[in-house]
Amino acid sequence: MRYKYSLPEDMSSRILNMEEFANGATQVTISLKGGRIINQVLLSQSKYIIAIRGYKDLPFNIEDITDIYQRDDDKNPVNRGGWDYWDKW
């Protein structure tokens, strides 16, 4: 499987310690340069951005990420399904 969007290794290693809400899936919040916040970002295998609620494709450049973290609603999201995945398996 080839994913469209890979995170840099230093960011991926931080995500390994975050809580998964499904097998291999982690929901996070991303901060970008300029202060923009992107919520409900779905990661696979702590390495790949595979979906963001409300977006058909990545709405920023990977290089613009300044922080990746989890809020309480990322750790236990109410809406767990209905993702529009960008990659085909």
Buried (B, 14 or more C-beta within 10 A) or exposed (E): EEBEBEBEEEBBEBBEEBEBBEEEBBBBBBBBEEEEEBBBBBBBBBBBBBBBBEBEEBEBEEEEBEEBEBEEEBBEBEEEEEBEEBBEE
